[in-house]
Amino acid sequence: MTLTVLAVDDERPALDELAYLLDRHPEIGQVYQAGDATHALRELNDHAIDAVFLDINMPGLSGIELATVLGKLSAPPAVVFVTAHDDRAVDAFEVGALDYLLKPLRTERLAQAVERVAAARSAPAPETPAETTRPDDDVIPVELGGVTSLVRRDSISWVEAVGDYARLHSVQGAHLVRIPLSVLESRWQDHGFARVHRSYLVALPMVTGLRTAGSGTVVCVRANGASEATELPVSRRQVRELKDRLIRDPMRSYRSGDDRG
């Protein structure tokens, strides 16, 4: 079964190129085009569209806003973003994008995205709705060698600040993403992560202990399969809170369980 897709871009040359490349793929049978969100919604109303290949910066509704609208349809098409902006991947995946391609487009990278769409359309429907996804299923999209991969939060042992970027140390290796450490801290503090220093965020289940080092304190983080065990500095104002979360809070839980027994 071939795919019917919609290419959306407000710049005519970019739209023509995208439509041409899509039309050349053997798994795509029909390519419709739209220059803005309004036109795109009309095409979606008139045709059964399997996937929308969508720019982000457009007049009227942006690509992110249009994807949000599409996600509310009873049978939403797959969404693949095609953009010159490398800093909107997190927003894109938060609205359910299947892939995120950077301009200028590479034929082999577009082919990978089409294969993902084809696989997603042929896969059986999930047994549980997306709203019931476990909080530990949070993922971060990372771009490496032109391929976008998803790194699960529960595979990350610690995160290092690198200016406005953050380096994730996960079971797959180290990945640099354009997300400030403060953003990850606010999103993950209720999911087992603690800020131990202005430059470091650690997963508490990966912590093996604290120790004094000179006039300061370091936290010991065990190896996660990709990186070796390491020791990270703990700022003085974070020591008490870290001890609370590592020692005192778990002990309270145990005592509460004994009281209930």
C-alpha positions as CSV (number, residue, x, y, z in Angstrom):
1,M,0.0,0.0,0.0
2,T,1.5,3.3,-1.0
3,L,1.3,6.5,1.1
4,T,-0.5,9.7,0.5
5,V,1.4,12.6,1.9
6,L,1.1,16.4,2.3
7,A,4.1,18.7,1.9
8,V,3.7,22.1,3.7
9,D,6.1,25.0,3.4
10,D,5.5,28.7,2.9
11,E,8.6,29.1,0.7
12,R,7.8,27.9,-2.9
13,P,11.3,26.6,-3.9
14,A,11.6,24.6,-0.6
15,L,8.0,23.2,-1.2
16,D,8.8,22.2,-4.7
17,E,12.0,20.5,-3.7
18,L,10.3,18.6,-0.8
19,A,7.4,17.5,-3.1
20,Y,9.8,16.4,-5.8
21,L,11.9,14.3,-3.4
22,L,8.8,12.8,-1.8
23,D,7.3,11.9,-5.2
24,R,10.4,10.0,-6.1
25,H,10.1,7.6,-3.2
26,P,8.6,4.2,-4.2
27,E,6.4,4.0,-1.1
28,I,4.7,7.3,-1.8
29,G,1.8,7.2,-4.3
30,Q,0.4,10.8,-4.1
31,V,1.9,14.1,-2.9
32,Y,-0.3,17.1,-2.2
33,Q,1.1,20.5,-1.4
34,A,0.2,23.5,0.8
35,G,1.8,26.9,1.4
36,D,0.4,27.5,4.8
37,A,-1.6,25.9,7.6
38,T,-5.0,27.1,6.3
39,H,-4.4,25.5,2.9
40,A,-3.0,22.4,4.6
41,L,-6.2,21.9,6.7
42,R,-8.3,22.2,3.5
43,E,-6.2,19.5,1.8
44,L,-6.6,17.3,4.9
45,N,-10.3,17.8,4.8
46,D,-10.5,16.8,1.1
47,H,-8.1,13.9,1.1
48,A,-7.1,10.9,3.3
49,I,-3.5,11.9,4.2
50,D,-1.2,9.4,5.8
51,A,1.6,11.9,6.7
52,V,2.3,15.6,6.7
53,F,5.9,16.8,6.0
54,L,5.8,20.2,7.7
55,D,7.9,23.3,8.0
56,I,8.0,25.1,11.4
57,N,8.2,28.8,10.7
58,M,5.1,29.8,8.6
59,P,2.7,32.7,8.6
60,G,-0.5,32.2,10.6
61,L,-0.3,29.0,12.4
62,S,3.2,27.7,12.9
63,G,4.1,24.1,12.1
64,I,4.1,23.3,15.9
65,E,0.6,24.8,16.3
66,L,-0.6,23.0,13.2
67,A,0.8,19.7,14.5
68,T,-1.1,20.3,17.8
69,V,-4.3,20.7,15.9
70,L,-3.7,17.5,13.8
71,G,-3.0,15.6,17.0
72,K,-6.6,16.2,18.1
73,L,-8.1,14.6,15.0
74,S,-9.8,11.2,15.5
75,A,-7.3,9.7,13.0
76,P,-4.3,12.0,12.9
77,P,-1.7,11.7,10.2
78,A,1.9,11.1,11.0
79,V,3.9,14.4,11.3
80,V,7.5,14.8,10.1
81,F,9.0,18.2,10.6
82,V,11.3,19.6,7.8
83,T,13.0,22.7,9.0
84,A,16.2,24.8,9.0
85,H,16.0,25.2,12.8
86,D,17.9,22.8,15.0
87,D,16.6,24.1,18.3
88,R,12.9,23.1,18.1
89,A,13.3,19.3,18.2
90,V,12.0,19.0,21.8
91,D,8.9,21.1,20.9
92,A,8.4,18.9,17.8
93,F,8.5,15.6,19.7
94,E,6.3,16.9,22.5
95,V,3.5,17.4,19.9
96,G,3.9,13.9,18.7
97,A,6.2,14.3,15.7
98,L,7.5,11.0,14.2
99,D,10.7,12.5,12.9
100,Y,12.6,15.8,12.6
101,L,14.6,16.6,9.4
102,L,17.0,19.5,9.0
103,K,17.4,21.5,5.8
104,P,19.1,21.2,3.4
105,L,17.4,17.8,2.9
106,R,19.4,14.7,2.2
107,T,17.7,12.1,0.1
108,E,18.8,9.2,2.4
109,R,17.6,11.0,5.5
110,L,14.2,11.7,3.9
111,A,14.0,8.1,2.9
112,Q,14.5,7.0,6.5
113,A,11.6,9.3,7.6
114,V,9.3,7.8,4.9
115,E,10.2,4.3,6.1
116,R,9.3,5.3,9.7
117,V,6.0,6.6,8.4
118,A,5.3,3.4,6.5
119,A,6.2,1.3,9.6
120,A,4.0,3.4,11.8
121,R,1.0,3.2,9.5
122,S,1.3,-0.6,9.2
123,A,1.8,-1.1,13.0
124,P,-1.2,-2.3,15.1
125,A,-2.9,0.3,17.2
126,P,-1.6,0.5,20.8
127,E,-3.7,-1.2,23.4
128,T,-3.6,1.8,25.7
129,P,-4.1,5.4,24.9
130,A,-1.1,7.8,24.8
131,E,-2.4,9.6,27.9
132,T,-1.6,6.5,30.0
133,T,2.1,6.5,29.0
134,R,4.2,6.1,32.2
135,P,6.1,9.2,33.3
136,D,9.4,7.3,33.0
137,D,8.8,7.1,29.3
138,D,9.8,10.7,28.8
139,V,12.4,10.9,26.0
140,I,14.8,13.5,24.6
141,P,15.4,13.6,20.9
142,V,19.1,13.8,19.9
143,E,20.6,14.3,16.5
144,L,23.8,12.4,15.6
145,G,25.1,12.0,12.1
146,G,21.8,13.2,10.6
147,V,19.8,10.6,12.4
148,T,17.4,11.6,15.2
149,S,17.3,9.1,18.1
150,L,15.2,9.1,21.3
151,V,17.0,8.8,24.6
152,R,14.8,7.7,27.5
153,R,15.0,9.6,30.7
154,D,15.3,6.4,32.7
155,S,18.5,5.5,30.8
156,I,20.3,8.7,31.9
157,S,22.6,8.6,35.0
158,W,23.8,12.2,35.0
159,V,23.6,15.4,33.0
160,E,26.4,18.0,32.6
161,A,25.8,21.7,31.7
162,V,27.7,22.9,28.7
163,G,26.7,26.6,28.3
164,D,23.2,26.7,26.9
165,Y,23.5,23.0,26.1
166,A,23.4,19.8,28.2
167,R,25.4,16.6,27.8
168,L,23.3,13.5,28.7
169,H,25.2,10.5,30.0
170,S,23.0,7.5,29.2
171,V,23.3,3.8,28.5
172,Q,23.7,4.7,24.8
173,G,26.6,7.0,25.4
174,A,27.0,10.8,25.8
175,H,24.7,13.2,23.8
176,L,24.9,17.0,23.5
177,V,21.4,18.6,23.3
178,R,20.3,22.2,23.0
179,I,18.4,22.3,26.3
180,P,19.6,24.3,29.4
181,L,20.2,22.2,32.5
182,S,17.7,24.3,34.4
183,V,14.9,23.2,32.0
184,L,15.8,19.5,32.6
185,E,15.9,20.1,36.3
186,S,12.4,21.5,36.5
187,R,11.0,18.8,34.3
188,W,12.8,15.9,36.0
189,Q,13.0,16.8,39.7
190,D,9.8,14.8,40.5
191,H,11.2,11.8,38.6
192,G,14.3,10.9,40.6
193,F,16.7,13.6,39.5
194,A,18.5,16.2,41.7
195,R,20.6,19.2,41.0
196,V,23.8,18.7,42.9
197,H,25.8,21.6,41.5
198,R,25.3,24.4,39.0
199,S,26.8,22.2,36.4
200,Y,25.4,18.8,37.3
201,L,22.1,16.9,37.5
202,V,22.1,13.3,38.8
203,A,19.7,10.4,38.7
204,L,19.3,9.4,42.4
205,P,18.9,5.7,41.7
206,M,22.4,5.8,40.2
207,V,24.0,7.3,43.3
208,T,26.1,5.0,45.4
209,G,27.2,7.4,48.1
210,L,28.6,10.7,49.3
211,R,32.0,11.4,50.6
212,T,34.1,14.3,51.8
213,A,36.8,15.4,49.4
214,G,39.1,18.1,50.9
215,S,36.8,20.9,52.0
216,G,33.9,19.8,49.9
217,T,31.6,16.9,49.1
218,V,31.3,14.7,46.1
219,V,28.5,12.3,45.0
220,C,29.5,8.9,43.6
221,V,27.5,7.8,40.6
222,R,27.8,4.2,39.4
223,A,28.6,3.1,35.8
224,N,25.5,2.9,33.6
225,G,26.8,0.6,30.9
226,A,28.2,3.3,28.6
227,S,30.2,5.5,31.0
228,E,32.4,4.6,33.9
229,A,31.5,5.3,37.5
230,T,32.3,8.9,38.3
231,E,32.4,11.4,41.2
232,L,30.7,14.8,40.8
233,P,31.1,17.8,43.1
234,V,28.2,18.8,45.3
235,S,27.8,22.5,46.0
236,R,27.6,23.4,49.7
237,R,24.0,24.6,49.6
238,Q,22.9,21.3,47.9
239,V,24.5,18.9,50.4
240,R,21.6,19.0,53.0
241,E,18.9,18.6,50.4
242,L,20.8,15.8,48.6
243,K,21.2,13.9,52.0
244,D,17.5,14.4,52.6
245,R,16.5,12.8,49.3
246,L,19.1,10.0,49.5
247,I,18.8,9.0,53.2
248,R,16.2,10.7,55.3
249,D,13.2,10.6,52.9
250,P,13.7,6.8,52.2
251,M,14.0,6.1,55.9
252,R,10.7,8.0,56.5
253,S,9.1,5.8,53.9
254,Y,10.3,2.7,55.7
255,R,9.1,3.9,59.0
256,S,5.7,4.8,57.6
257,G,5.5,1.3,56.2
258,D,6.3,-0.2,59.6
259,D,3.6,2.0,61.2
260,R,1.0,0.8,58.7
261,G,2.0,-2.8,59.4
